[in-house]
């Protein structure tokens, strides 16, 4: 019953999160790191989390199997900071991180409502308490890594509330778009040289918009232009029919700037787009101002979700400035010979017929065809969400 490739789950997670592959050397429970030794890599820690959860999922407590979830942080302080906010019930003495103790504590953590808080301690991992996320606005982002075992032999890894990769029945399945260079490009445009994890996780904000579209149940289309592109590159000369029918925003809705403001990095931001940088000294980093910035981002995301309910597409720049909504997208530059549907194992060889799809799907495919630096997010009225991208010369439909 030992998982065949626990390190493969780690490698898939790191690839989809845009981190270089790391050697997943095992950190044995109870091992201690000598003063002259380097601390274990995140890859090694994540591999141990995955493998231990796998065995804990098949261990019984009083004759019962229980789902288990853990949330990992490098320091206990991350559970007690203002963003994200957690209720942490700390244990008087940390508990060893092994399958037996996880199975014993699983019923008390009541996953998915709560998680066992895991932190490094003297070179090994330990369960420090039970953590419950609370008080976050609906669009606030939680960046901590969670590893859950919802049923025996199944392990999933999340970044915040979004599942990234899952191990089940001997296979590794992923649920994120493959084209990392494109998402990295958007993040670099928004965040520039800022190292803040909150500023760098732009894909999380985009997925929050998609989540809101799914919850509304109205369907919608959100498209992101390539670097340096604006409405003239999309619609052509001013005054043509496509240009006059689009509902422009003047000034643009500056989501990218708001994300940087939330991250506290706006003082050095030089945006690529119509949104001016913030002037003056940055706001104090106290909880009140942090909450105000978080609420501002939440309001902008909620507004963008509402704009997607208007017939047509919401158009964003590469810097995530919302330029227009209700846009009728132009036809493709050339006939799209074939569209491919991606599978969870990242194969892109299944043909997808657009004839059986609606107008949104055809418009999204036309938007990315010939433009590998663009991406389209589409949500059907039945709740299915996906991206359209051009990857390796193919127009690819990638379910989320």
C-alpha positions as a printed Julia matrix, in Angstrom:
400×3 Matrix{Float64}:
   0.0    0.0     0.0
   3.03   2.29    0.0
   2.53   5.17   -2.48
   4.61   4.43   -5.52
   5.91   7.92   -6.2
   5.29  10.29   -3.26
   8.0   12.62   -4.56
   6.13  12.89   -7.88
   3.24  14.61   -6.09
   5.7   17.11   -4.65
   7.33  17.66   -8.04
   3.95  18.29   -9.69
   2.97  20.78   -6.98
   6.26  22.7    -7.25
   6.04  22.83  -11.04
   2.5   24.18  -11.01
   3.41  26.72   -8.35
   6.26  28.0   -10.51
   9.07  26.77   -8.25
  12.05  24.88   -9.7
  12.17  21.13   -9.03
  14.03  20.39   -5.8
  15.63  17.2    -4.59
  12.96  15.59   -2.41
  15.29  14.03    0.14
  13.47  12.43    3.06
  13.42  14.15    6.46
  12.91  11.29    8.89
  10.52  11.87   11.8
  12.46  12.82   14.9
  15.62  13.63   12.95
  17.54  16.68   14.09
  19.6   18.99   11.93
  23.14  19.62   13.11
  24.42  23.16   13.33
  26.61  22.72   10.24
  23.82  21.11    8.13
  21.42  22.94    5.85
  17.75  22.84    6.87
  15.57  20.46    4.87
  14.17  21.79    1.6
  10.49  22.54    1.24
  10.33  19.66   -1.22
  11.58  17.25    1.44
   9.07  18.56    3.97
   6.16  18.39    1.52
   7.1   14.83    0.54
   7.02  13.82    4.2
   3.66  15.53    4.7
   2.19  13.66    1.74
   3.58  10.27    2.69
   2.58  10.54    6.35
  -0.96  11.65    5.47
  -1.24   8.7     3.1
  -0.56   6.19    5.87
  -2.61   8.11    8.44
  -5.62   7.97    6.12
  -5.65   4.18    6.42
  -5.11   4.04   10.19
  -8.2    3.57   12.35
  -9.13   5.36   15.55
 -11.56   3.36   17.69
 -12.31   1.23   14.65
 -13.13   4.17   12.39
 -11.36   5.78    9.46
 -11.35   9.58    9.59
 -10.49  12.25    7.02
  -7.47  14.3     8.06
  -6.16  17.7     7.04
  -2.95  19.49    8.0
  -1.8   23.02    7.29
   1.92  23.73    7.18
   3.68  26.93    8.2
   7.36  27.67    8.69
   6.58  29.51   11.94
   3.73  29.5    14.45
   3.44  33.26   13.97
   1.91  32.67   10.53
  -1.21  31.28   12.2
  -1.51  34.34   14.43
  -0.93  37.13   11.9
  -3.65  39.49   10.74
  -3.78  38.2     7.16
  -4.89  35.48    6.95
  -6.49  35.21   10.39
  -6.55  31.87   12.14
  -7.9   30.63   15.43
  -5.08  28.49   16.78
  -5.62  26.15   19.73
  -2.02  25.5    20.78
  -0.97  22.31   22.48
   1.06  22.66   25.66
   3.6   20.27   24.18
   3.98  19.65   20.44
   2.9   16.22   19.22
   5.15  14.08   17.04
   4.21  14.16   13.37
   3.58  10.54   12.47
   0.7    8.45   11.13
  -0.34   7.15   14.55
  -0.68  10.59   16.14
  -2.41  12.03   13.07
  -5.01   9.26   13.13
  -5.53   9.89   16.84
  -5.99  13.66   16.41
  -7.98  13.48   13.16
 -11.45  13.38   14.76
 -10.62  16.41   16.94
  -9.56  18.54   13.97
 -12.9   17.95   12.2
 -11.52  18.51    8.71
 -12.53  20.41    6.52
 -13.61  22.93    9.19
 -10.23  22.77   10.93
  -6.7   21.51   10.36
  -3.83  20.17   12.39
  -1.18  22.92   12.46
   2.23  21.5    11.5
   5.54  23.37   11.92
   9.25  22.45   11.82
  10.73  21.9    15.26
  14.39  21.07   15.89
  14.86  19.49   12.49
  11.65  17.45   12.45
   7.96  18.17   12.0
   5.53  18.53   14.89
   1.81  19.12   15.36
   1.57  22.39   17.29
  -2.23  22.58   17.63
  -5.53  22.83   15.8
  -5.98  25.76   13.39
  -9.29  27.15   12.14
  -9.29  29.84    9.42
 -11.68  32.65   10.3
 -12.66  36.23    9.66
 -11.38  36.43    6.09
 -13.35  38.33    3.44
 -14.69  36.0     0.77
 -11.93  36.98   -1.67
  -9.01  37.17    0.78
  -6.15  34.85   -0.02
  -4.66  32.21    2.24
  -1.26  31.09    0.95
  -0.43  28.34    3.46
   0.01  24.84    2.04
  -2.59  22.31    3.13
  -2.32  18.55    2.7
  -5.5   16.56    3.17
  -6.51  12.91    3.09
 -10.28  12.97    2.42
 -10.5    9.17    2.24
  -8.16   6.19    2.59
  -5.28   6.19    0.12
  -6.11   9.62   -1.34
  -3.92  12.68   -0.67
  -4.45  16.17   -2.09
  -2.21  19.23   -1.8
  -3.71  22.72   -1.71
  -2.3   26.21   -1.93
  -4.71  28.01    0.35
  -8.22  26.85   -0.54
  -7.35  25.71   -4.08
  -6.48  22.1    -4.83
  -3.34  21.9    -6.97
  -2.48  18.2    -7.15
  -3.96  14.89   -5.98
  -2.65  11.33   -5.57
  -5.3    8.64   -6.04
  -5.2    5.02   -7.2
  -1.55   5.16   -8.1
  -1.89   8.24  -10.32
  -0.95  11.9    -9.86
  -3.63  14.27  -11.09
  -3.32  18.04  -11.43
  -6.04  20.65  -11.81
  -4.18  23.83  -12.75
  -3.35  25.24  -16.19
  -0.05  23.92  -17.51
   1.21  27.11  -19.12
   3.2   28.44  -16.18
   5.3   30.89  -18.25
   2.13  32.77  -19.19
   0.92  33.03  -15.59
   4.42  33.97  -14.47
   4.45  36.74  -17.06
   1.21  38.2   -15.68
   2.57  38.02  -12.14
   5.81  39.77  -13.13
   3.84  42.53  -14.85
   1.71  43.12  -11.75
   4.31  42.59   -9.05
   7.46  43.73  -10.84
  10.39  43.04   -8.51
   8.35  42.74   -5.35
   9.06  39.57   -3.4
   5.86  39.58   -1.34
   4.07  36.24   -1.64
   0.74  38.07   -1.6
   1.75  40.24   -4.55
   3.26  37.32   -6.45
   0.23  35.04   -6.19
  -1.74  36.79   -8.92
  -3.14  33.51  -10.24
  -4.91  33.13   -6.89
  -6.84  36.35   -7.49
  -7.78  35.27  -11.0
  -9.05  31.96   -9.67
 -11.05  33.82   -7.0
 -12.84  35.66   -9.81
 -13.56  32.34  -11.51
 -14.86  30.95   -8.22
 -17.21  33.93   -7.91
 -18.45  33.38  -11.46
 -19.21  29.75  -10.65
 -21.1   30.72   -7.49
 -23.28  33.21   -9.4
 -24.31  30.5   -11.85
 -24.69  32.93  -14.76
 -21.68  31.92  -16.82
 -19.17  34.41  -18.12
 -15.95  35.11  -20.0
 -12.84  36.89  -18.69
  -9.9   37.46  -21.04
  -6.38  38.72  -20.3
  -4.4   40.4   -23.06
  -0.72  39.82  -23.77
   2.12  42.13  -22.63
   1.87  45.62  -24.1
  -1.57  44.98  -25.61
  -4.57  47.21  -25.09
  -8.0   47.66  -26.63
  -6.58  49.01  -29.94
  -4.63  45.78  -30.45
  -7.79  43.78  -29.77
 -10.43  45.75  -31.66
  -8.39  47.63  -34.25
  -8.92  51.25  -35.23
 -11.3   53.42  -33.25
 -14.76  53.76  -34.68
 -15.23  50.28  -36.11
 -18.24  48.27  -34.97
 -16.4   46.12  -32.45
 -14.71  49.17  -30.93
 -17.88  51.23  -30.59
 -19.94  48.42  -29.04
 -17.53  47.66  -26.2
 -18.25  49.18  -22.78
 -14.98  50.88  -21.86
 -13.98  51.81  -18.33
 -12.44  55.26  -17.94
 -10.32  55.18  -15.93
  -9.57  51.47  -15.92
 -10.4   49.36  -12.88
  -6.92  48.89  -11.41
  -6.95  45.48   -9.77
  -3.18  45.04  -10.16
  -2.44  48.24   -8.25
  -4.87  47.23   -5.52
  -3.11  43.88   -5.13
   0.22  45.64   -4.67
  -1.35  48.07   -2.24
  -2.62  45.1    -0.23
   0.86  43.62   -0.26
   2.34  46.89    1.01
   4.6   47.2    -2.01
   2.98  50.08   -3.9
   5.67  52.63   -3.1
   8.03  51.15   -5.7
   5.43  49.95   -8.23
   5.73  51.16  -11.81
   2.68  49.67  -13.51
   2.5   48.69  -17.16
  -0.84  50.2   -18.03
  -3.22  53.13  -17.47
  -3.22  52.9   -13.67
  -0.87  55.41  -11.99
   1.36  54.34   -9.11
   0.36  55.24   -5.58
   2.03  58.45   -4.35
   3.46  59.33   -1.0
   4.4   57.1     1.85
   2.87  53.63    2.09
   0.08  53.11    4.57
   1.13  51.87    8.01
   1.28  48.11    8.28
  -1.2   47.81   11.12
  -4.21  45.56   11.19
  -6.7   48.38   10.47
  -5.0   49.46    7.25
  -4.43  45.85    6.26
  -8.15  45.2     6.63
  -8.99  48.3     4.57
  -6.7   47.17    1.73
  -8.12  43.65    1.89
 -11.67  44.97    1.73
 -10.78  47.14   -1.26
  -9.43  44.14   -3.2
 -12.54  42.15   -2.23
 -14.83  44.89   -3.55
 -12.93  45.07   -6.84
 -13.04  41.3    -7.29
 -16.76  41.19   -6.54
 -17.38  43.99   -9.06
 -15.38  42.16  -11.74
 -17.42  39.02  -11.1
 -20.62  41.04  -11.58
 -19.29  42.55  -14.82
 -18.9   39.04  -16.26
 -22.69  38.58  -16.11
 -23.13  41.2   -18.86
 -23.28  39.61  -22.31
 -19.77  39.67  -23.78
 -16.3   39.44  -22.28
 -14.52  41.3   -19.51
 -11.18  42.45  -20.96
  -8.13  42.85  -18.72
  -4.62  44.04  -19.54
  -1.57  41.95  -18.71
  -1.21  44.1   -15.57
  -4.8   43.16  -14.56
  -6.33  46.55  -15.32
  -9.98  45.98  -16.29
 -10.28  47.9   -19.55
 -13.78  46.99  -20.74
 -16.73  44.66  -20.31
 -19.61  43.46  -22.45
 -17.08  43.11  -25.29
 -17.83  41.23  -28.47
 -14.49  39.67  -29.33
 -13.2   39.71  -32.91
 -13.01  36.53  -34.98
  -9.72  34.59  -35.19
  -7.02  35.75  -37.59
  -7.13  32.35  -39.29
  -9.41  29.32  -39.27
  -8.95  27.25  -36.11
  -8.46  23.77  -37.47
  -8.74  21.96  -34.15
  -9.12  22.56  -30.41
  -7.74  20.12  -27.87
  -9.04  19.31  -24.4
  -6.49  18.75  -21.64
  -6.82  15.95  -19.11
  -5.77  15.93  -15.43
  -2.57  14.08  -16.37
  -1.7   17.1   -18.6
  -2.11  15.34  -21.93
  -3.39  17.61  -24.71
  -4.34  15.13  -27.42
  -8.14  14.83  -27.04
 -10.04  16.7   -29.73
 -12.76  19.13  -28.57
 -15.58  20.09  -30.91
 -16.59  23.74  -30.67
 -19.74  22.99  -32.67
 -21.3   21.49  -29.54
 -20.25  24.49  -27.43
 -21.71  27.94  -27.04
 -20.7   31.39  -28.23
 -18.42  31.97  -25.24
 -16.29  28.93  -26.03
 -15.86  29.95  -29.66
 -15.0   33.52  -28.66
 -12.46  32.34  -26.08
 -10.78  30.03  -28.58
 -10.62  32.84  -31.16
  -9.14  35.22  -28.56
  -6.1   33.01  -27.84
  -5.57  31.48  -31.3
  -2.27  32.84  -32.58
  -1.58  34.65  -29.29
   0.29  32.37  -26.86
   0.65  35.19  -24.3
  -3.1   35.58  -23.86
  -5.4   33.54  -21.63
  -9.2   33.28  -21.41
 -11.17  32.11  -18.37
 -14.61  30.75  -19.15
 -17.45  29.57  -16.91
 -20.51  27.8   -18.27
 -23.97  28.22  -16.77
 -23.75  24.64  -15.53
 -20.76  25.68  -13.38
 -17.92  24.14  -15.39
 -14.85  26.4   -15.45
 -11.85  26.25  -17.78
  -9.14  28.23  -19.51
  -8.37  28.57  -23.19
  -4.7   28.97  -24.06
  -2.44  28.43  -27.03
   0.18  25.94  -25.82
   2.85  24.52  -28.09
   0.95  25.78  -31.12
  -2.34  24.17  -30.03
  -5.52  25.88  -28.86
  -6.14  24.06  -25.58
  -9.25  23.88  -23.41
  -8.04  23.28  -19.83
 -10.7   22.42  -17.2
 -10.23  23.96  -13.77
